[in-house]
Amino acid sequence: MDNNAPSISVEALRQGNRQEFARLVEAYSGPLYRLALKMLGDPQDAEDALQNTFLKALQNINSFEGRSSISTWLYRVAANEALMMLRKKKPEVDLGDTENDDENGETYMPIEFTDWCCLPEEELVSAESRRVLDEAIRRLPEKLRVVFLLRDIEGLSIQETGEALGLSETAVKTRLLRARLRLRDLLSVYYAERLQKVAEAE
């Protein structure tokens, strides 16, 4: 989370202060749009989710009790909006605690690990690598994807991620572990191929 985000007056928002609402939109449009885009994979859907997020935030600001930060609350609204859109498009999407329940601490065992230490640095930060990472994130199950995005991409704490998603910290940690391991599985295939090409070129 951006610790440099401006302080937003919730009281001013409750009083209908348009300038304060404009500051809210300016401060959080970027990260909320990024979350929606990585969740939904479509720019227009992400834009719709962003607009709906701020509309619902404005409509429900009086129900904001201040038990979490305004930013965490906005992430909750945005995540719920994106998940609702996913459910409409894919009714089969399961966002519940399946796989013997995330709370039981069961760990996901990775299929394959590839050591990336020998790859040139430019390979790790190239546009293609970022594209592959984005694609791998999109292939995560939705309930793992949203936890990974909030914690590792947007920088929310474990507690904030739990508050945003209505999950216990144990569930957040378990889903985050599974997400990271599955991403490593997916990326290992790509980087194994890249390592082979690097070796062949030498």
C-alpha positions in Angstrom: 0.0 0.0 0.0 1.2 3.5 -0.8 2.1 5.1 2.6 2.5 8.4 0.8 -1.2 8.6 -0.1 -2.8 11.8 1.1 -4.9 11.9 4.3 -8.5 11.8 3.3 -11.1 13.4 5.5 -13.9 10.8 6.0 -16.1 13.5 7.6 -15.7 15.8 4.6 -16.8 12.9 2.4 -19.8 12.3 4.5 -20.7 15.9 4.2 -20.6 15.6 0.4 -17.4 17.6 -0.2 -16.8 17.2 -3.9 -13.2 18.4 -3.6 -12.4 15.7 -1.0 -14.0 13.1 -3.2 -11.9 14.2 -6.1 -8.8 13.8 -3.9 -10.0 10.3 -3.0 -10.4 9.4 -6.7 -7.0 10.9 -7.6 -5.2 9.1 -4.8 -6.6 5.6 -5.3 -7.7 5.3 -9.0 -4.3 3.9 -10.0 -3.9 1.0 -7.5 -7.6 0.1 -7.6 -7.6 0.0 -11.4 -4.5 -2.1 -11.4 -6.1 -4.6 -9.0 -9.3 -4.8 -11.1 -7.3 -5.2 -14.4 -5.2 -8.0 -13.0 -8.3 -9.7 -11.6 -10.5 -9.3 -14.7 -7.9 -9.2 -17.5 -9.9 -6.7 -19.5 -9.3 -2.9 -19.5 -13.0 -2.1 -20.1 -14.1 -4.4 -17.3 -11.5 -2.9 -15.1 -12.7 0.6 -15.9 -16.3 -0.4 -15.1 -15.2 -2.0 -11.8 -13.3 1.2 -10.9 -16.2 3.4 -11.6 -18.6 1.1 -9.6 -16.1 1.1 -6.7 -16.1 4.8 -6.3 -19.8 5.0 -6.9 -20.5 2.5 -4.1 -17.9 4.1 -1.9 -19.7 7.4 -2.2 -23.1 5.8 -1.7 -22.0 3.9 1.4 -19.5 6.3 3.0 -21.9 6.8 6.0 -21.6 3.1 6.8 -17.8 3.3 7.0 -17.0 2.8 10.7 -13.3 3.5 10.6 -12.3 0.2 12.0 -9.9 -0.1 9.1 -8.2 2.6 7.0 -10.1 4.2 4.2 -7.7 2.6 1.7 -8.3 -0.9 3.0 -12.1 -0.3 2.8 -11.7 0.9 -0.8 -9.7 -2.3 -1.6 -12.6 -4.3 -0.1 -15.1 -2.6 -2.3 -13.0 -2.9 -5.4 -12.2 -6.6 -4.7 -15.8 -7.4 -4.1 -16.8 -5.6 -7.3 -14.2 -7.5 -9.4 -15.3 -10.8 -7.8 -19.0 -10.1 -8.5 -18.1 -9.4 -12.2 -16.2 -12.7 -12.3 -19.1 -14.6 -10.9 -21.4 -13.1 -13.5 -19.1 -14.1 -16.4 -18.1 -17.4 -14.8 -20.9 -18.8 -12.5 -18.7 -21.9 -11.9 -16.0 -19.8 -10.2 -15.6 -21.0 -6.6 -14.4 -18.4 -4.1 -15.2 -20.4 -1.0 -12.9 -22.3 1.3 -12.5 -25.5 -0.6 -9.6 -27.9 -0.9 -10.2 -29.2 2.6 -10.7 -25.7 3.8 -7.9 -23.1 3.7 -8.0 -22.7 7.5 -6.5 -26.1 8.2 -3.0 -25.1 7.1 -2.8 -27.7 4.4 0.0 -26.7 2.0 0.1 -27.0 -1.7 3.0 -29.1 -2.9 4.8 -27.6 -5.9 5.4 -29.8 -9.0 8.7 -28.5 -10.1 11.3 -25.9 -9.0 13.8 -24.3 -11.4 16.7 -22.3 -10.0 16.7 -18.9 -11.7 20.0 -17.7 -10.3 21.9 -18.2 -13.5 19.6 -16.1 -15.7 21.0 -12.7 -16.7 19.3 -9.8 -14.8 17.8 -8.4 -18.0 15.9 -11.7 -18.4 14.2 -11.2 -15.0 13.1 -7.7 -15.7 12.3 -7.8 -19.4 9.0 -6.9 -20.9 8.5 -10.5 -21.8 9.1 -11.7 -18.3 6.6 -9.2 -16.9 4.1 -10.4 -19.5 4.7 -14.0 -18.5 4.2 -13.1 -14.8 1.0 -11.3 -15.6 -0.3 -14.3 -17.5 0.7 -16.6 -14.6 -1.2 -14.4 -12.2 -4.3 -14.6 -14.4 -4.1 -18.4 -14.3 -4.3 -18.5 -10.5 -7.6 -19.5 -9.0 -9.6 -16.4 -8.2 -9.4 -16.8 -4.5 -5.7 -17.1 -4.6 -5.2 -14.4 -7.2 -6.9 -11.7 -5.2 -4.9 -12.5 -2.0 -1.6 -12.4 -4.0 -2.5 -9.2 -5.7 -3.4 -7.4 -2.5 -0.5 -8.6 -0.4 2.4 -8.9 -2.9 1.5 -6.5 -5.7 -0.4 -3.7 -3.8 1.6 -4.2 -0.6 -1.2 -4.6 2.0 -0.2 -6.3 5.2 -1.6 -9.7 6.1 -4.0 -8.0 8.5 -5.1 -5.5 5.9 -5.6 -8.2 3.3 -7.7 -10.1 5.7 -9.8 -7.1 6.5 -10.3 -6.3 2.8 -11.4 -9.8 2.0 -13.2 -10.8 5.2 -10.7 -13.6 5.8 -8.7 -14.6 8.9 -5.0 -14.0 8.9 -4.5 -17.7 8.9 -6.5 -18.1 5.7 -4.6 -15.2 4.1 -1.3 -16.7 4.9 -2.4 -20.1 3.6 -3.8 -18.7 0.3 -0.7 -16.5 -0.2 1.6 -19.5 0.2 -0.4 -21.5 -2.3 -0.5 -18.6 -4.7 3.3 -18.1 -4.5 4.0 -21.8 -5.0 1.7 -22.1 -7.9 3.2 -19.1 -9.5 6.6 -20.6 -9.1 5.4 -23.8 -10.8 4.0 -21.8 -13.7 7.1 -19.6 -14.1 9.5 -22.5 -13.7 8.5 -23.9 -17.1 9.1 -20.5 -18.7 12.5 -19.9 -17.0 13.6 -23.5 -17.6 13.2 -22.8 -21.3 15.0 -19.5 -21.1 17.9 -21.1 -19.2 18.2 -23.7 -21.9 18.3 -21.0 -24.6 20.9 -19.1 -22.7 23.0 -22.2 -22.3 22.7 -23.0 -26.0 23.8 -19.5 -27.0 27.0 -19.8 -25.0 
